[in-house]
Amino acid sequence: MSEVHQGRRRLLAALAVGGGLVAIGGGSALVMNARGRSGYEDAINATWRHSDSTDLPLSSARRELVRYATLAANSHNTQPWQFRLSDHSVLVLPDPGRRLPAVDPDDHHVFASLGCAVENMVQAARAFGLRAVPSYDPGAPGIRVDLEAAPPERTDLFDAIPHRQSTRSRYDGRSVPPEHLRLLEAAGNGDGVRMLLFTERQQREDILSYLVAGNSAQLDDVAFVEELESWIRFSYGEALSTRDGLFSKSSGSPVLPGWIGRLIFSRVFTKGAENRKYESQLRSSAGVAVFVSDKNEPAYWAEAGRCCQRFALQATALQLRHAFINQPVEVPAVRGQFATYLGIGGRRPDLVMRFGYGPELPRSLRRPVEHVILQA
């Protein structure tokens, strides 16, 4: 049975339990849902696009670079970044109001997300006739991106930016050709960060055991589950009003009025169901990439984010899908065991991604540029 059918069965069972409540206002909810869908699709088309022109004055180009940066991967789609613009630089800063204290207590994923945003900026700058030079600023703390004039160059990675997505679905199990694996390896390594690539079936089964252990620990943690639910956007209206968070349709779940979604969330989001889903997804993947940094410090976490974003863009350019499976590195006890399995000594495994060939799913939104640029 497919994941979609399994999800529908769990949903129908939950709706049956709360049928009396769900029936109230059901017709009007469907009408509002249809209206919201049209507005949501318009917002998606306005968000996930290339610029009309790359021949822009520096002040306009800087703003467009920030827009491209906001299309980067980030944990729970919290978009935990802020941007301060100067004449010839952009300072990329964490947004403390968008932290995830339950899943990310040391802000590791915040700085990895900043690195992802910076990598998009680096790739986009070349198309605008600029060279972007990032450096970690511990005093900010954040990443300073200096901009220098350079010959314009449009690359495959730049073209991939508005097409990249974290696709949380089953893939088709096909292997990736060796020449494409070499391109992925070249993209995924960086300064002080090494990417480990696992494509053998037994390797994927080994990693699956750590994925299930981490996921089980998280779903036994009430604070984690409450934090996750707070970032789920069940309806088009919720997604449009916040333009952040995890839109339910983007992971293959049905779109529901928010109050109904929250009513049945605990009934369909169970440890057993989620573990079975991850088992199916990982076994359908072509491989797993693990990003490992030399030092357990914010500058290296950000570099790991740059590497994984570059990997994701290269995968997208090769018509590959990818998705984060970070549970093995998010639970400290499991992370230590996972590091031992990887044979990396005392270094920290930063991020884990699966990849393969699969369908495109609906996208999540991003906040407008004016909401993330800090005023001078």
NUPAMAR-306211 format. One record per residue (C-alpha): residue in one letter; x, y, z. Coordinates in steps of 0.2 Angstrom, whole numbers, plus 5000, padded with zeros to 4 digits. Example, Ala and Ser with C-alpha at 12.3 -4.5 7.8 and 13.67 -1.06 7.14 Angstrom:
BEGIN
A506249785039/S506849955036/
END
This chain:
BEGIN
M500050005000/S500750174995/E501150305008/V499750415002/H498450285004/Q499150245021/G499050425026/R497250435020/R496750285030/R497450355046/L496550525042/L494850445039/A495050345055/A495450505064/L494050595056/A492850455061/V493250475079/G492950665079/G491550655066/G490350765075/L491550905077/V492250895059/A490550905052/I490251075059/G490551205046/G491251075034/G490451145019/S491151325022/A492851255026/L492851175009/V492451335000/M493751435009/N495051295005/A494651314986/R494851494987/G496451484997/R497251364985/S497151484971/G497951624981/Y499251494987/E499751444969/D499951624965/A501051654980/I502151504975/N502351564957/A502851734964/T504151654976/W504951514967/R505551604951/H507051684943/S507351874942/D506651954927/S508352024924/T510152004930/D510752164923/L510452274938/P511252414948/L512152354964/S510752414976/S509452314966/A510552164964/R510852154983/R509052144986/E508852004973/L510351914981/V509351914997/R507851844989/Y508851704981/A509551674998/T507851655006/L507451504994/A508751405003/A508451255014/N508151275033/S507551175047/H505651175049/N505551315036/T505751435051/Q506851545039/P507951595054/W508951735045/Q509051915044/F510052025032/R510952185034/L511452275018/S512952385016/D513652475000/H514652324995/S514252185007/V512752085015/L512852025033/V511851865036/L511251855054/P510251735064/D508551775069/P508351735088/G506451735087/R506451585075/R507551465085/L506951285088/P507551255106/A506851075107/V507651005091/D509051125090/P509551185107/D511351235103/D510751335087/H511751215076/H510351205063/V510151395063/F511951425058/A511851275045/S510351365038/L511251535037/G512651435027/C511251365015/A510651545012/V512451615009/E512751474996/N511251524986/M511951704987/V513651644981/Q512851554966/A511651694962/A512951834963/R513951764948/A512351784937/F512251964942/G514052004938/L514651994955/R515851884965/A515251844983/V516551814996/P515851745013/S516851755029/Y516151705046/D516051855058/P516151795076/G515751965083/A514051985074/P513951825075/G513551795057/I514251785039/R514851935030/V514651925011/D515752045002/L515252084984/E516552124970/A516252154952/A516552004941/P516151944923/P514351884923/E514151694922/R512551594923/T512851414929/D511851254931/L511851274950/F511051454949/D509751394937/A509351254950/I508951374964/P507051404961/H506851214957/R507651144972/Q506551074986/S506650955000/T505550814993/R504850705008/S504150564998/R504650394991/Y505850384977/D505950254963/G507450154969/R508550184953/S510350204955/V511350364951/P512650344937/P514450354943/E514850514934/H513450604943/L513950534960/R515650614956/L514850784953/L513850764969/E515450724978/A516350884971/A514850994976/G514750924994/N516450945000/G517151115007/D518351205018/G518451095034/V516850995029/R516950825021/M515450735013/L515250545015/L514250455002/F513350295005/T512550204990/E512550014995/R510949935001/Q511749875018/Q512450045021/R510750125019/E510049985031/D511350035044/I510950215043/L509050175044/S509350095061/Y510050265067/L508650365059/V507350255067/A508150275084/G508250455083/N506550475076/S505850365090/A506750465103/Q506050635096/L504250575096/D504350515114/D504850695118/V503350805121/A504250965119/F504850905102/V503150855096/E502351015102/E503751125094/L503451025077/E501651045078/S501751235081/W502651255064/I501451145054/R500351245042/F498751135039/S497851245027/Y498151365013/G497551505023/E498851475037/A500251455025/L499751615016/S499651715032/T501351665039/R502251615023/D503351495034/G503251335042/L502951155036/F501451155024/S500550995026/K500350965007/S502150985004/S502450815013/G500950735005/S499750755018/P497950825015/V497551015017/L496351045031/P495651185041/G496951215055/W495751175069/I495351005061/G497250975058/R497651005076/L496250905082/I496750745073/F498650775073/S499050665088/R498050525080/V498950515064/F500650575069/T501250415078/K502950345081/G502450185072/A501750265057/E503250395055/N504550255057/R503650155044/K503650305033/Y505450335035/E505950155032/S504950155015/Q505750325010/L507550275014/R507450105006/S506750184990/S508250314989/A509750294979/G510950344993/V511350455008/A512550595010/V513250645027/F514150805030/V515450805043/S516450965049/D518150965057/K517651075072/N516051085082/E515951275080/P514651395072/A515851435058/Y515951255053/W514151225055/A513851365043/E515151285031/A514151125032/G512651215027/R513451285012/C514051115007/C512351035009/Q511551174999/R512851154985/F512550964985/A510650994984/L510851124969/Q511950994960/A510650854963/T509250964957/A510251004941/L510450824938/Q508550794940/L508750714957/R507650734973/H508350754990/A507650765008/F508450795025/I508450645037/N509350735052/Q508650625066/P510250535068/V511250695072/E509850785081/V509750665096/P511450675106/A511450495112/V511150435094/R512350565086/G513750485096/Q513350315091/F513150375073/A514850455073/T515650295079/Y514750205064/L515450335052/G517250315059/I517450505061/G518350505078/G517850655089/R517050755074/R515250805073/P514150735060/D513150895055/L511850845042/V511050695033/M510150695017/R509450555006/F509350574987/G508650484972/Y507350494958/G505650544962/P504150654960/E504050844963/L502850894978/P501951054982/R503151194988/S503151295004/L503251485004/R504551605010/R504251775018/P504451935008/V506152005006/E505652165016/H505252055031/V507051995032/I508052145028/L508552245044/Q508352435043/A509952535045/
END
